[in-house]
Amino acid sequence: LAHHQSGHNSGVIHSGIYYQPGSLKAKLCVQGAALCYEYCDQKGIPYKQCGKLIVAVEQDEVPRLKALYERGLQNNVRGLKLIDAKEIQVKEPFCRGLMALDSPYTGIVNYKQVAQSYAEDFQEAGGTILTDFEVTNMEMAKESSSESEDGLKYPVIVRNSKGEEIYCRHIVTCAGLYSDRLSEISGCSPEPRIVPFRGDYLVLKPEKCYMVKGNIYPVPNPRFPFLGVHFTPRMDGSVWLGPNAVLAFKREGYRLFDFSTKDFLDAVMYSGLWKLVLRNLSYGVSEMYRACFLSAQVKQLQKFIPEVTINDVLRGPSGVRAQALDSDGNLVDDFVFDGGSGDIGSRILHVRNAPSPAATSSLAIAKMIADEVKQRFEL
């Protein structure tokens, strides 16, 4: 469980600063963070409320930082304040910047542990968890005299690659990297498409972890909300640096040379990807350059902590982001829920896009999905 996106993410409990006021992302993140802390307290799951500084290192980032502060206030994020260069050094002695947005409510947790706890709750409530169950087909059970009563009560058959079957009344999919393919299998829309982006992290050598106390983030580029290197302390005491963002040639490809012909062709034959690439060629080339050359990533980090050198870092883990993309080449930034028509389509709810901060928001998302299921299926 949590073997892919949830087990490879940065482990940050986000506070809800970045997101468009009124959007699902903003609402669910603020609610979800509060629920996440409450849940961890109830279950005895360790976390640290270590805070976060979003640091402006160039003069032209200061207006964007102030706008971010206003946005955070509109989203009802607790405890936000703008601090100057001296106050930055009180919070983070090795960090340099002109101004920072201080978010003390941001925290860190091990989401693999959280997911395992959710699984225990689900099983205690009577649920069954099957792993290694690759869905290849969905169809309606055929009514006949030999059909069991259950076949009529649970008319949708979900079949896996081994030929095993599960009979269902309704289906909710939350398939992450495979959300578009599962939608197609069910006869629903292939849009938005998933294009996988790999993010490679560096890690600070253990003897250098004293340089980072809490999360240190750059002021985001509004065109690329998922780009920009940051410093992320982890529950095990390590510090992750990064990530970059480059096209992954396999949906579950965590290593540089991981390759899947199907996944690669799916991505490069999609017109939406080419529109995105052509509009942002220089960004893409820069990210690929930083992925190849350690010194280029370190140079980005030195803008915030000048003392960091190439001798202080090691190559670390990677994650793959399930980036939803529309046919016009736009990154789909908010949550997408849909179903379809017909016998199967009317019995299914697809969670098509649950981007960062979905781990933070997971309990709030779950409540919304449950409400949507009740309404859609008239349960």
N, C-alpha and C positions, 0 to 999 in steps of 0.2 A: 504494500500500500504506500501511496505517496512516493512512488519510485521515480516519477518523472518531474513535472513542473513543481509540484508542492515540495518535493524533496531536494530540489536543486535551486530553490529561490534564495534570496538574500536573508530571509528570516526576520525582516523588519515588520513591526506592527506600525503601519502608517497612521497619521493623524487626520488626513483629509484636506491638506492645504492646497494641492495642485489643481483640483478638479473644478470644472465649470460649475458655478453655483446653480443649484436646481437640477443638476444632472444626477442620474442614478449613482454614478461613481462617487460623487460628493456625499450624497445622502447615505448610501450604504457603507461608505468608509468610516464616517463619523460614528454611525450607529454600531458598525461592526467592530471598531476598535474598543469601544466601551464594553461590548458583549464578549470580546476576546479576553480582555483583562479579567472580567467577571468569571468567565468560564475557567480560565487558568487558575484563578483563586479557588474556585469550587473543587477542581480536580487535582489541585496540588501540582500543577505543571509549572516548572520554574520559568520565569521571564525576568528581564531587566528593563526598567523604564529609564534608559540611559540618555534619552533626549536626542535631538538632531539640530545641527546648524546648517542652514542653507546659506552659502557664503558667496558674496559678490567680490570677485577679485579684479574686475575691470570697471571703470567708471560707467560705461554704457549698460552694465548689468544692474546698477543701483535702481533706476526707475522700474525695471522688471521685478526686482526684489520687493519694492514697495507695493507694486500691483499685486504681487503674490500674497503679501501681508493682508491687503484689503480683501482678497479672495478668501483667504483663510478665515478672516473674521466673519465674512458672509456665510461661510460654511459651518460656523459655530465651533471652530476648532479651539480647544481650551488652551489657555496659558501662553498664547503667542506674543512675542515682542521683538522689536527691532533693536539690535545692539551694535555698538560701534567697534572699531578696531581693538581698542583696549579691552573691552568686555569679551570680545572673541577669545583673547589670550587668557583671560581668567578661566573661561570654560574649557578651552582647548589650547594649552600653552604652546604647542608647536605649530598651530594653524595661523596663517596670515590672511587678512582680507580687509576690504574697506568697510564693509557692513555685512551683517548677517541677520537672518531671521531665526530666532531661537524657538524651537518647538519642544518643550520639556516633556510633552505627553507621548512622544514617539518612543517606541520600545523595540526589543528584540525577543524572539522566542524560537524554539525548534519546531517548525511546522510539521515535521514528520511525527513528532511526539503528539502534537495536537490532532493530526489525522488518525493516529492509532487510537486515541481516546474517543474520537467521533465514532470509529468503527466499533469499539466496545459498547458505546451507547446504543448504536444501531442494532447490534446483535442482542443486547439485553432487551430491546424493544420488540424482538421477534424477527429481525431481519436476517437474511443470509448473504454472506459475501463470497463471491466466486472470483478468483483471479485467474490469469492465463486463459481468458475466455474471449477470443478474438471473434467479434461478430462479423459474419459474412453475408447474412441474409435475414430478412424479415418478411413474413407473409401471413395472410389470414388463414386460420384453420378451416379446412373444408368440411362443411357439415355433411354428415352421412349417417346412416343407421348404425354404423359401427363406432361412430364418434362417441367418446366418453362425455359424460355430463360436464366434466371440467373443461373439455375442449370448447364447449359453447359458452361457459362462464368466463373462460380466459381465451379469447379468440385470436390473439396475436402470437405467432410463433417466432421466437428469436433463435437463430441457429448459428453455431460457431464453426470454426474451421475444422474441428474434429467431428462434426456432424451431431454434436449434442444439442438438445433443444430445451428451451424454457418457454412455458406458456404464460402469457400476461393478459391483464385486462387493459392496463395503460402503461406507458413508458415515459420516463424522463431521462434524457441523455445529457451528460455533462462530460463530453469526450475530449476537451482540450485540444491537443494536437491533431485529433482525428474527428473533430466535430463536423467538418464539412463532409467527410466520407460517410460518416454514420447517417447524416441527413440524407445523402444520396441513396444509400442502401434502403432507407425507409420510404423512398419515393418523394422526399421533400426537396426544397431548393438547394443547389450546391453553393449558393452565394449567402454570406460572404465566404471567400476561400481562405484557407489557412496557408500562410507562407511562413515557414519556420526560420527564425533568426537565432543564431547561437550567440551567447554572451560568455566570453572568457574572463575569468577573474585571475588576478594575481593575489598572492597572500604575503603579508609582512612576515619576515622571519620572527620566530618567537621572541628573541631578545630585543626586537624593535617595536613590539606591540604597545609599549608604554607611551608611544607618541600619539596614540589615538584613544580618547576616552569614550566618546559617543559617536553617533553617525555624523559624517561631514559630507554634505552634498553640494553640487554646483547649482547655480541658477539655471533652470532648464531652458533649453531652446524650444520655443512654442511649436516649431515645425516638427521637432523630433522629441517627443516627451520621454522616450525610453533611452535616449542617448545621454552620455555624460558620465565620466568616472566619479565614483564616490568611495568613501571609506566606511566600511561596515563592520563594527565589532560583532563577534559571534558568541553564542552561549558557552562555547568551549574555550573562550579566551583568545581565540585567533582573530585576526583582522583581515577581511577580504577587501580588495581594491579593484574597482572596475564597476560593471563590465563594459566591454566594447559591444558592438552589435554587427554581426556579419551574417550573410545568407548561409543557412545550414543546408548541406546537400543530402541530409537525411532527417526525418522528423524526430527521431530519437538519437540524433548524431551528436554526441558530446565531445568527440575527439575531432581534431582538425581534418583527418582523412576519412572519417566515416562517410559512406556514400550509399545511397539507394537510388537505383535507376528510376523507379516509379516516382519516388518523392522529388527527385531532381527534375524529371520531365514535367511533373505536375506544376512545379514552381515556374520553370523557365518558359513553359508554353502558355502561361497565364498572362493575358494582355495587361492586367492590372499591375503585375510586378514590373513590367517594362516601363509603364507610365510612371511608376514611382521612381524607378532607377534613373530614367532620363531627366526627371525633374530635379533629382538630388544627387547627381553624379559625383560632385566633389566631396559631399559628405560620405558617400559610399566608399570612395577611393581612400579617404582619410581613415575610415574605420578599418578597412582591410590592411592598410599600411601599419596601423597600430596593433592589429592582430598578429602581424608577422614579426614586428620589431619591438622588443621589450623596452628599449630606450625611448621609443615614441610614447608608450603608455606612461612611463615614469615621468617624462617631461610634463604631461598633463597633470599628474599627481603633485609635481613640485610647485604648481601654481598655488596650491593650498598649503602643503607642508614642504617647504624648500629643503629641509634636512633629508628627505627621502632620497636615497640613491639607488642605482641599479643593483648594488650589492646587498640592499636591504630587502629585496623582493624575490619571490619564487613564482613560477607558473602554478596556478591553482586550479580549482574545479571549473566546470562550465555548466551552463543551463541552456535550455532551448525554449524560446518564447513562441507560443502559438499566436502569431500576429494575424488577425483577421484583416483582409484587404478586399475592397470592392473593385469592380471592373474598371472604375475610373482611376485606380491607383491611389485611392485615399485609405489611410490607416483608419480602421474602424475603432473608435476610441472608447465607446461606451458599451454597456451590456446589450446583447441581442438575444431575445427569446422568440422562438417561432415554432410553428407546427406545420400542418399541411391540410390538404383536403383528401377525400377518399377514405376508405375503411381504416387504413393504418395511420395516415396523416392526421386524422381527426382524433386518434387515440394517443398521440405522441406530443411531448413538449421538448423541444431542443433548446438547451442553453448553448447558444452558438458562439458567444464571445463573452468571456469573463476575464478581462485583462487585469493586470496589476492595478489596484491593490486587492485582488480577489481573495487572497489568503486572509488578509486582515478582515475583509468584509464577509467572510464565509458564513458566519451565523446569521447575519442580516440578509445575505443572499438566500440562504436556506429558507428563511421565513417567507421571503417574497415568492420563491418558487412554490412553497407549500400553498400559499394563498392563490397563486396563479393556477396550480393544479386543481384545487377545489373548485375554482370558478370555471375553468376551461372544461373540466370533465364532469362538472355538476355533482361532485361527491359530497 
